[in-house]
């Protein structure tokens, strides 16, 4: 009986720690979504979370450690899920633009995540480098296979991310047509050298289901 009680207490303690950590991450997401990462302090995070400074240090040693965890567990997780959904397809053009379309739709449905993506994608070199890794493999594969025109992959990646980040902002602040994500995908493919009819077919293909 005593052993069972001790185990239950440990389980409750673990659950409470997990909830507090998630509370800090959720509060940090709100702060970064509103203000970006530049100039934001630990005090901003603990004020938003409604916790004591000592509580913060029980979970994170520094501000940057929290920001890194925020990206990995809230910012990057949806991108990994989206990537998994279309990774099976053999067409780099479809993989590239499906990721774009699903990311735009995710931002439109979840503005906190959308603003987090937007702010961190613009405001922090580390996260921008991580974001580049998502389209770069498909861009390189598209160029090598002749699906895209022969262009410097870095230039193509800059172009793709520019469209992506501004499209995400657009769906959160303005009204856009129902096929806005498809139009963005079409524009990207045309900019990468794909013929109009091919670009239209790829950009209008059905989206895959998200996989757990």
C-alpha positions as CSV (number, residue, x, y, z in Angstrom):
1,X,0.0,0.0,0.0
2,X,2.8,2.4,1.0
3,X,4.6,1.6,-2.2
4,X,1.5,2.3,-4.3
5,X,1.0,5.6,-2.5
6,X,4.6,6.7,-3.2
7,X,4.3,5.8,-6.8
8,X,1.1,7.7,-7.2
9,X,2.6,10.8,-5.6
10,X,5.5,10.6,-8.0
11,X,3.1,10.3,-10.9
12,X,1.2,13.3,-9.7
13,X,4.4,15.3,-9.3
14,X,5.5,14.3,-12.8
15,X,2.2,15.4,-14.2
16,X,2.3,18.7,-12.4
17,X,5.8,19.4,-13.7
18,X,4.8,18.6,-17.2
19,X,1.8,20.9,-16.9
20,X,3.9,23.8,-15.6
21,X,6.4,23.3,-18.3
22,X,3.7,23.4,-20.9
23,X,2.2,26.5,-19.3
24,X,5.6,28.2,-19.7
25,X,5.9,27.2,-23.3
26,X,2.3,28.2,-24.2
27,X,2.8,31.6,-22.5
28,X,6.1,32.1,-24.3
29,X,4.4,31.3,-27.6
30,X,2.0,34.1,-27.0
31,X,4.8,36.5,-26.2
32,X,6.9,35.6,-29.2
33,X,3.8,35.6,-31.5
34,X,3.1,39.2,-30.4
35,X,6.6,40.6,-30.2
36,X,9.1,38.3,-31.8
37,X,12.3,37.1,-30.1
38,X,14.4,40.2,-30.1
39,X,14.4,42.1,-26.8
40,X,12.1,39.7,-25.1
41,X,13.2,38.8,-21.5
42,X,12.7,36.1,-18.9
43,X,10.5,38.6,-17.1
44,X,8.2,38.8,-20.1
45,X,7.8,35.1,-20.1
46,X,7.1,34.6,-16.4
47,X,4.7,37.5,-16.4
48,X,2.7,36.0,-19.2
49,X,2.8,32.5,-17.6
50,X,1.9,33.9,-14.1
51,X,4.7,32.0,-12.4
52,X,7.6,33.0,-10.1
53,X,11.1,33.5,-11.3
54,X,12.2,30.5,-9.3
55,X,9.7,28.4,-11.1
56,X,11.1,29.4,-14.5
57,X,14.6,28.3,-13.5
58,X,13.3,24.9,-12.4
59,X,12.6,24.2,-16.0
60,X,14.9,26.4,-18.1
61,X,18.4,27.7,-17.4
62,X,18.2,30.7,-19.8
63,X,15.9,32.6,-22.0
64,X,17.5,31.1,-25.1
65,X,16.9,27.6,-23.8
66,X,13.2,28.4,-23.4
67,X,13.0,29.9,-26.9
68,X,14.7,26.8,-28.3
69,X,12.3,24.5,-26.6
70,X,9.4,26.7,-27.8
71,X,10.5,26.2,-31.4
72,X,11.1,22.4,-31.1
73,X,7.8,21.6,-29.2
74,X,5.4,24.2,-30.6
75,X,6.8,25.9,-33.6
76,X,8.6,23.0,-35.4
77,X,6.3,20.1,-34.5
78,X,3.5,21.0,-37.0
79,X,6.1,21.4,-39.7
80,X,7.4,17.9,-39.0
81,X,3.9,16.5,-39.1
82,X,3.2,18.2,-42.4
83,X,6.5,16.9,-43.8
84,X,5.6,13.4,-42.8
85,X,2.3,13.6,-44.6
86,X,3.8,14.2,-48.0
87,X,7.3,12.6,-47.7
88,X,6.1,9.4,-49.5
89,X,5.4,11.2,-52.8
90,X,8.0,10.9,-55.5
91,X,7.5,14.3,-57.1
92,X,9.7,17.0,-55.4
93,X,7.4,19.7,-56.9
94,X,4.4,18.2,-55.2
95,X,6.3,17.8,-51.9
96,X,7.5,21.3,-52.0
97,X,4.2,23.0,-52.7
98,X,2.1,20.6,-50.6
99,X,4.3,21.7,-47.6
100,X,3.6,25.3,-48.5
101,X,-0.2,24.8,-48.9
102,X,-0.5,22.9,-45.6
103,X,1.6,25.4,-43.8
104,X,-0.6,28.3,-45.0
105,X,-3.7,26.4,-44.0
106,X,-2.3,25.7,-40.6
107,X,-1.5,29.3,-40.0
108,X,-4.9,30.4,-41.1
109,X,-6.5,28.0,-38.6
110,X,-4.1,28.6,-35.7
111,X,-3.0,32.3,-35.6
112,X,-0.8,31.9,-32.5
113,X,1.2,29.3,-34.3
114,X,1.2,31.3,-37.5
115,X,2.5,34.4,-35.8
116,X,5.1,32.3,-34.0
117,X,6.3,30.9,-37.3
118,X,6.3,34.4,-38.9
119,X,8.2,36.1,-36.0
120,X,10.7,33.4,-35.5
121,X,11.2,32.9,-39.2
122,X,12.0,36.6,-39.7
123,X,13.7,37.4,-36.4
124,X,16.2,34.7,-35.5
125,X,19.0,33.4,-37.8
126,X,19.1,30.0,-36.0
127,X,15.4,29.3,-36.8
128,X,15.7,30.7,-40.3
129,X,18.5,28.2,-40.9
130,X,16.2,25.4,-39.6
131,X,13.3,26.6,-41.8
132,X,15.6,26.4,-44.9
133,X,16.2,22.7,-44.3
134,X,12.5,21.9,-45.0
135,X,12.3,23.1,-48.7
136,X,16.0,22.8,-49.6
137,X,16.0,19.0,-50.2
138,X,13.0,19.2,-52.5
139,X,14.4,22.2,-54.3
140,X,17.7,20.5,-54.9
141,X,15.9,17.3,-56.1
142,X,13.6,19.3,-58.4
143,X,16.6,21.0,-60.0
144,X,18.6,17.8,-60.4
145,X,15.7,16.0,-61.9
146,X,14.9,18.8,-64.4
147,X,11.5,19.5,-62.7
148,X,12.8,23.0,-61.9
149,X,15.0,25.2,-64.0
150,X,18.8,25.2,-63.3
151,X,19.2,27.9,-60.6
152,X,21.2,28.3,-57.5
153,X,19.3,26.3,-54.8
154,X,20.0,29.1,-52.2
155,X,18.3,31.7,-54.4
156,X,15.4,29.3,-55.0
157,X,15.1,28.7,-51.3
158,X,15.1,32.5,-50.6
159,X,12.3,32.9,-53.1
160,X,10.2,30.0,-51.6
161,X,10.6,31.2,-48.0
162,X,9.8,34.8,-49.0
163,X,6.5,33.7,-50.5
164,X,5.8,31.3,-47.6
165,X,6.4,33.8,-44.8
166,X,4.4,36.6,-46.4
167,X,1.6,34.3,-47.4
168,X,1.3,33.2,-43.8
169,X,1.1,36.8,-42.6
170,X,-1.5,37.6,-45.3
171,X,-4.0,34.9,-44.3
172,X,-3.8,36.1,-40.7
173,X,-4.3,39.8,-41.3
174,X,-6.3,40.1,-44.5
175,X,-9.1,38.3,-46.4
176,X,-7.8,35.9,-49.0
177,X,-9.7,33.7,-51.5
178,X,-10.4,30.1,-50.7
179,X,-7.8,28.9,-53.2
180,X,-5.1,31.3,-52.0
181,X,-2.8,28.5,-50.9
182,X,-3.1,26.9,-54.3
183,X,-2.4,30.2,-56.0
184,X,0.8,30.6,-54.0
185,X,1.8,27.1,-54.9
186,X,1.2,27.8,-58.6
187,X,3.3,31.0,-58.3
188,X,6.2,29.2,-56.7
189,X,6.3,26.5,-59.3
190,X,6.1,29.0,-62.2
191,X,8.9,31.0,-60.5
192,X,11.0,27.8,-60.4
193,X,10.5,27.4,-64.1
194,X,7.7,24.9,-64.4
195,X,5.3,25.2,-67.4
196,X,2.0,26.7,-66.6
197,X,-0.2,23.6,-67.1
198,X,2.1,21.4,-65.1
199,X,2.3,23.9,-62.3
200,X,-1.5,24.2,-62.3
201,X,-1.9,20.4,-62.1
202,X,0.6,20.0,-59.2
203,X,-0.7,23.0,-57.2
204,X,-4.3,21.6,-57.4
205,X,-3.6,18.0,-56.5
206,X,-5.4,16.8,-53.4
207,X,-3.6,17.3,-50.1
208,X,-2.5,14.2,-48.1
209,X,-4.0,13.3,-44.7
210,X,-1.9,14.3,-41.7
211,X,-0.2,11.3,-40.1
212,X,0.2,10.9,-36.3
